[in-house]
Amino acid sequence: MFQLIDKVGEFHRAFNVKPKSLIHNLELRVKLLWEEFNELKDAKDPVEQLDALTDMLYIASGTLEQYDPLAFSNNDTFIFEVRALKDIMGDIEFTPSYHRFINLHIELVNTVVHEANRLGFDIFGAFDEVHSSNMSKLDDNGKPVLRADGKVLKGPNYRPPRLEKYTVKEADVTRFTSPT
């Protein structure tokens, strides 16, 4: 899981993603997660499902990269009891505890990976593809294009992720394994 955090860290550095304030950044991240969760609910095909799940994984990993990059050091396995994504999302939105907020993001990452595996998706291949696509958002001068609230927008060199081939798992299963 550290590879996810490392890649999102690369994105954060390239796009100079720095919180305006703790509360603003956490609220933005929750807002972005809800956007992707709603896209998942409205997905009409496996590619749209995988896109939403991968974006949720990217955002949650980014939250952990910014606020607790060692969060997986003692938690690099699947959670045995997986809750519904909507339940985790509700808890993330309304938790008053920073520690609980981080733990919920760990749970979200694990649940997204579990859900993608259940659907037969190669979530890690898709993550790499989305990361490559995200890195193409820089403008012609290598600068980020940002929305007023800090969300990274698509620059002129953007290329969308090509996720079709990741809807069928042909992944290297050694990239992330659950305990037996």
N, C-alpha and C positions, 0 to 999 in steps of 0.2 A: 504494500500500500504506500510505502514511502515514495515509489516511483510516481504515483499520482500527485503527491504533494510537491515533489521536486519539479514536475512539469508545470503545475499551476504556479509555483514560485517563479519559474522562468517567465511565464506570462505576466505575472504581477510586476516583475522587474522591467520587462520590455515595455509595458504599458503604464509604468509608473503608478500602479494601483496602490494608493495609500489612503487610508480612511481619513475623511474630513474630521470625523469624531467617532468614537466607539459606537455610540447609539445610532448615528446616521448610517454607518457602515453595516451594522448588524441589521438595522431595519431594511436597508437596501438588499442585503443578502436574502433575508426572509421574503421580500417582495419578489426577487428574481426566482427563488425556489418555487413560490406559488405560481408564477407565470409558467414555469416548466411543468409543474404538477398538473396545472389546468390543461396544458398542451398534451400531456400524457393521457388525461381523461378523454380529451377530444380526438386523440389519434385515430386515424382511419385505416392505417396499415402498419405492418411491422417496422418499416423505416421510420415513420413518425414516432412510434413507441420508443424505438432505440434512440432516436435523436433526443427526445425529452428525458429519458433515463440517463443518457450520457451527460446531458447538460446539467441535470440535477447532481450527478456525481462530480462534475467539474466544479460547480458552485460550492457544494458541501466540502470538497477537498480544499478549495480555496479558502474557505472559512477556517478550516483546521490549519492550513499553511500560515495564515496571518495571525491566528490567535493561540494555537497550540500545536506547533509542528511535530512535537513528540507524542502526540495523542495516541498514535498507533504503536508506540514502542512496547507497550504491554498488552496490546489489543489487536494484533495483526491476524485475526481469525474471524470467521463468520460468527455471528450471533446465532445460538441454537434456536431460540424462539424468535421468529421474525414477526413483527407486528405489521399491520397494514400501513402503507405509506401515508394515507390520510390521517391516521392517528398520530404518527410521528410529526407530520407537518403541523397539526394542531398544537402539539406539545411545544414544538420549536417556536411557534408564533407567540405563545403565551407564557413561556417559562420566565420567571423572574430571576433565576439563578444562572450566573455565568458558567459555573461548573456543569450544571445540568444542560445548558445550551450546547457546550462542547460535547458532552456525552451523547446528546441527541444527534449531533452531526456525525459522530462515529457510528451510531446506530443507523442513521440514514444512509451513510456510505455502504455499510454492510447489507442493508435491506435492498438498496438499489442493485448491488452486485448479485444478491440472491435472486431478486426478481428477474434481472436480465438472464441469469443462468437458467431459471425456471422456464423462461420463454425461448431458450436455446440461442441467445445472442452472445456474440463475442464482445463483451462490454469493454475489455481492455484494448482490443484492436480498435473499437469505435472511439474509445477515449483518446488513443494516439492520433486518430484521424481528426477528431474534433480539435485537439490541441494544435495540430498542424494548420487546420483551417483558422483557428483563433489567432495564430501567429501571423496569418496573412492579412489581418485587419489594420496593420500599420499603414499610414499614408505614404505618399511618394518620398517624403523626407524622413521616413522611419519614425514618425511621431504617431501617438495614439489619437483616435477620434473619440471624444467622450460626449455623452449626453449630459445635460445639466446636473443630473443627480449622481453622476460618476460612472454610469454604465458604459462599458466599451461598445462603440458602434463599429459598423463595417466601413473600412476605408476603401479607397479605389482599387486596391490590389486584392481585395477579399475574394476568396474562392470558397464556396460552400463545401461542407464535408460530404464525402461520398461514402455513405453508410450501408448501401445495399449489401455488399459482400459480408458485412458483419452481422446480418440478421440470421445467419446460419453459423453456428459455432464450429469453427475449424481452428480454434485457437490453440496456442501452446498452453496446455493446462498447468504447466509448472509455474506460470506467472503468478498465480494465486491459488492456493489450495486450502480446502477446509480440513479440519481435523477429522480423522476417521474414527 
